[in-house]
Amino acid sequence: MEIERKFLPLMDQLPFCPEDYPCRQIEQGYLCTEPVVRIRKDNDDYFLTYKSKGLMVREEYNLPLTADSYAHLRAKADGRIITKKRYVIPLENNLKLELDIFEGDLAPLVIAEIEFPDEETACAYCPPEWLGKDVTHSSLYHNSTLSRS
């Protein structure tokens, strides 16, 4: 189960420099958007992911792929291939902020995601002002939607 909230961070107000934290280069495409079936290259790791419907709470299953199987499926992806840099920043209470800086024709879009251990914690979370607008309940900011627009 994936429980996460999404925000549009105010980049000029971040209390940290993203480049001071670990970064992963991500490339992903969508074989289907209803239900969501995604392929992803995450540095040198490859995955096939299924995600159920939902906004803040969704089922998510990841299966490993080889580089060859990823390349084969990449050619079958619908819409755009999304590329982004993901910085992982530790927060209080063992939470982590994943800051996605999109590249290519989705630049300069930046989305911040925080995964939570349960719905109660997610709903109770009071984001700092620099996290900006909460877009958790807008499917416009799902990567599967961005792949089609």
C-alpha positions as CSV (number, residue, x, y, z in Angstrom):
1,M,0.0,0.0,0.0
2,E,1.3,3.4,-0.9
3,I,0.1,6.4,1.2
4,E,1.5,9.7,0.0
5,R,0.8,13.3,-0.2
6,K,2.0,15.5,-3.1
7,F,3.0,19.2,-3.1
8,L,4.2,21.8,-5.5
9,P,7.2,23.1,-3.6
10,L,8.3,26.8,-3.6
11,M,11.9,26.1,-4.9
12,D,13.1,29.6,-3.9
13,Q,12.1,28.9,-0.3
14,L,13.5,25.5,0.2
15,P,15.4,25.3,3.6
16,F,18.0,23.0,1.9
17,C,19.9,22.5,-1.3
18,P,18.6,19.5,-3.1
19,E,22.1,18.7,-4.6
20,D,23.4,18.1,-1.0
21,Y,21.3,14.9,-0.9
22,P,21.3,11.6,-2.8
23,C,19.9,11.8,-6.3
24,R,18.5,9.1,-8.6
25,Q,18.0,9.5,-12.3
26,I,14.6,8.1,-13.2
27,E,13.1,7.3,-16.6
28,Q,9.6,5.9,-16.8
29,G,6.8,5.1,-19.3
30,Y,3.3,3.8,-19.1
31,L,2.0,0.7,-20.8
32,C,-1.5,1.5,-19.5
33,T,-3.1,4.3,-17.4
34,E,-6.3,2.5,-16.3
35,P,-5.1,0.6,-14.4
36,V,-1.7,2.1,-14.1
37,V,1.0,-0.2,-15.4
38,R,4.4,1.5,-15.4
39,I,7.9,0.6,-16.3
40,R,10.8,2.4,-14.6
41,K,14.5,2.7,-14.9
42,D,15.8,3.9,-11.6
43,N,19.6,4.5,-12.0
44,D,20.6,0.9,-12.9
45,D,17.5,-0.9,-11.6
46,Y,14.4,-1.7,-13.6
47,F,10.8,-2.3,-12.5
48,L,7.3,-3.0,-13.7
49,T,4.8,-1.5,-11.4
50,Y,1.0,-1.8,-11.0
51,K,-0.9,0.9,-9.2
52,S,-4.6,0.8,-8.3
53,K,-7.0,3.7,-8.6
54,G,-6.8,6.3,-5.8
55,L,-5.3,9.6,-4.9
56,M,-3.6,9.6,-1.4
57,V,-3.9,5.8,-0.8
58,R,-3.2,3.3,-3.6
59,E,-2.2,-0.3,-3.9
60,E,1.3,-0.6,-5.5
61,Y,3.2,-3.7,-6.6
62,N,6.7,-3.7,-8.0
63,L,8.3,-6.5,-10.0
64,P,11.9,-6.5,-11.1
65,L,12.8,-6.3,-14.8
66,T,16.1,-6.8,-16.6
67,A,17.6,-4.1,-18.8
68,D,16.6,-6.0,-21.9
69,S,13.0,-6.5,-20.8
70,Y,12.8,-2.8,-19.8
71,A,14.0,-1.8,-23.3
72,H,11.5,-4.2,-25.0
73,L,8.6,-2.7,-23.0
74,R,9.8,0.9,-23.3
75,A,9.2,0.7,-27.0
76,K,5.6,-0.2,-26.2
77,A,4.9,2.7,-23.8
78,D,2.1,5.1,-24.6
79,G,2.6,8.8,-24.5
80,R,5.8,10.5,-23.4
81,I,8.6,8.9,-21.5
82,I,9.1,10.9,-18.3
83,T,12.6,11.7,-17.1
84,K,13.4,13.3,-13.8
85,K,15.9,13.6,-11.0
86,R,14.8,12.5,-7.6
87,Y,16.4,13.8,-4.5
88,V,15.6,12.1,-1.2
89,I,15.6,14.4,1.8
90,P,15.1,13.1,5.4
91,L,12.4,14.8,7.4
92,E,11.3,14.6,11.1
93,N,9.6,11.5,12.4
94,N,11.5,9.1,10.0
95,L,9.6,10.6,7.0
96,K,11.4,11.2,3.7
97,L,10.7,13.9,1.1
98,E,11.1,12.8,-2.5
99,L,11.8,15.9,-4.6
100,D,11.2,15.2,-8.3
101,I,12.7,17.7,-10.7
102,F,11.3,16.9,-14.2
103,E,13.3,17.2,-17.3
104,G,12.6,17.6,-21.0
105,D,9.2,19.0,-22.0
106,L,7.9,18.7,-18.4
107,A,10.6,21.1,-17.0
108,P,10.4,23.2,-14.9
109,L,7.8,21.1,-13.1
110,V,8.8,20.0,-9.5
111,I,6.7,17.8,-7.3
112,A,7.5,16.8,-3.7
113,E,6.1,13.6,-2.3
114,I,6.0,12.3,1.2
115,E,5.1,8.7,1.9
116,F,3.4,7.9,5.2
117,P,3.1,4.7,7.3
118,D,-0.7,5.1,7.6
119,E,-3.6,7.3,6.6
120,E,-3.9,8.9,10.0
121,T,-0.3,10.2,9.9
122,A,-0.8,11.4,6.4
123,C,-4.0,13.3,7.3
124,A,-2.5,14.8,10.4
125,Y,0.7,16.0,8.7
126,C,1.0,19.8,8.7
127,P,3.3,20.7,5.8
128,P,5.7,23.7,6.1
129,E,4.9,26.7,3.9
130,W,7.8,26.0,1.5
131,L,6.1,22.8,0.4
132,G,3.6,25.0,-1.4
133,K,0.3,23.9,-2.8
134,D,-1.0,20.5,-1.7
135,V,-2.0,18.6,-4.9
136,T,-2.6,15.2,-3.3
137,H,-6.2,15.1,-4.4
138,S,-5.6,16.2,-8.0
139,S,-4.9,13.4,-10.5
140,L,-3.4,16.1,-12.8
141,Y,-0.1,15.6,-10.9
142,H,0.0,11.8,-11.2
143,N,2.9,10.8,-13.4
144,S,0.5,8.6,-15.4
145,T,-1.5,11.8,-16.3
146,L,1.6,13.7,-17.1
147,S,2.7,11.0,-19.5
148,R,-0.5,11.7,-21.6
149,S,-0.6,15.5,-21.5
